[in-house]
Amino acid sequence: MTHLLASIDLAYWQSTLIKLIVTAILVPTTALILGIVFLFKVMSWMQSRKGPQEAGPRGLLQLLADGAKFVQKEDIIPDKADRFVFKTAPLVVLMSTLLLYVVLPASQHLVVENLDVGIFYALAVSSLSVIGILMAGWASANKYSLMGALRAGGQLIAYELPMVLAVVGVVIQAGTLSLNGIVEAQANGAIFGFSALGNPYILTQFVGFFIFLAAVQAELTQTPFDMPVAESEIVGGYQVEYSGFRFLFFFLAEFATAFVFAGIAATLFLGGYWFPGIDTSSNAYWLIGPAVLFTKIMLVAFLIFWVRFTYPRFREDQLQAFAWKWLIPIALLNILATGIFKVVF
Amino acid sequence: MAQVPGLIKGLGVTFGEMVKTLKPDSRGGGPVTVDYPHVKEDPAPRARGVIALHEENCTACMLCSRECPDWCIYIEAHKYLAPPRREGGKPRQKNALDRFDIDFSLCMYCGICVEVCPFDALFWSPEYEYSEPRIADLLHDKSRLGEWMETVPDFEAYEAGSDQKVKKVPS
């Protein structure tokens, strides 16, 4: 198979076109999967409901119907809004999501761009969404929007730091910034000389895993960290003035980001596309790589959404205190401990 | 740190609820909702679904209409002279009901009209399927309100040892 694929030599524009089409189909699909499985079904079950039943088999097409409904709606722009910025903001948020997908490896070669500084790049582009959210809040000419955007800004910047610090532990242990390299380091690792399961970093970096998940939750502005869109306090935060497909963009971006963050968490802590017993360079990963990665993503996403459906909202000061007084010091200690272990062993 | 056990317990509650919903027989769970249009929900017998009017009992005293918080009961009546009960007596003055409408688009289902009616003319019925495409059709006139009387359930017996007589629903 590698021979066959290697013999096809695509021009740059051809491979770019293929990647574009795949991404344009893949990203909304992932958002739809997470939305249907978790937002509709798992949430319903956790609330003793059945969830949507009518659209499609067992209501599985409900989200498509909702999407069609959003597209039909009138695209309202407030009179005093800054029209250009208002229109661009959802695109900036969605762009940050799309850029995250670039480095997520579904197998050694199934990756849009295999960067040497993959995880560094991912963390950098993920913070772009703050700009989009601030743009949306400011351009809406609405005090609730502005308040929501400022809350989002404060929150996303506060939780960017623990996220980076949590990742540093993994990077120290793997000795590389490349996501492919991190997967290989986990596959080739060993727990006290026992190497059949490799060494998924959730075992050694469980503190980092916990901090990373908490920070992801905050980055996605999901409950319990949903102050920026708290509908009972500030109506809908930065999304107040958005309707129709622009609102749909925010929705898509939120769930696609949840998916890709779950993917990064799976890659960093659960071994990514690697399946125990099959070498990472094996050709089988063309097929089973995406499946294995998808399973692990669903596991992590279940954790994320489980927390979302369980806890009520933090207060603004509690949120900041949690990041600065707990997560960041713990993450720093985790780095220190990882460094010591790395030097000693 | 004191909150951590509570947080974990909370996660356990939602997970347990999910398992309960998916596996009805494990701990007697299952979803609490029904597939409404296909399966009808069974409301409690004294549920406040719709107000029924027993027209013969109504004296057009206007108490319900005056107590209604959102003024959704419209009553019109006229007086007439009924023949005397005994030979040689005075003819009696009675009220005849011309119009008794309840606008269910305004009604907030507080039940004050049912409570204040001194002649047992208004009753609660648990029927709930009377939505209309046009909002004006939610104004039920006295014949429509009278039709709901068939659906009014009997009053439940008081607890054992009570001297109160159980009220009867007029038919």
Interface residues (C-beta under 8 A of the other chain):
Chain A: V42 S44 W45 M46 Q47 S48 R49 K50 Q53 W306 V307 F309 T310 Y311
Chain B: L7 G10 L11 V13 T14 F15 E17 M18 K20 T21 L22 G29 P31 V32 T33 D35
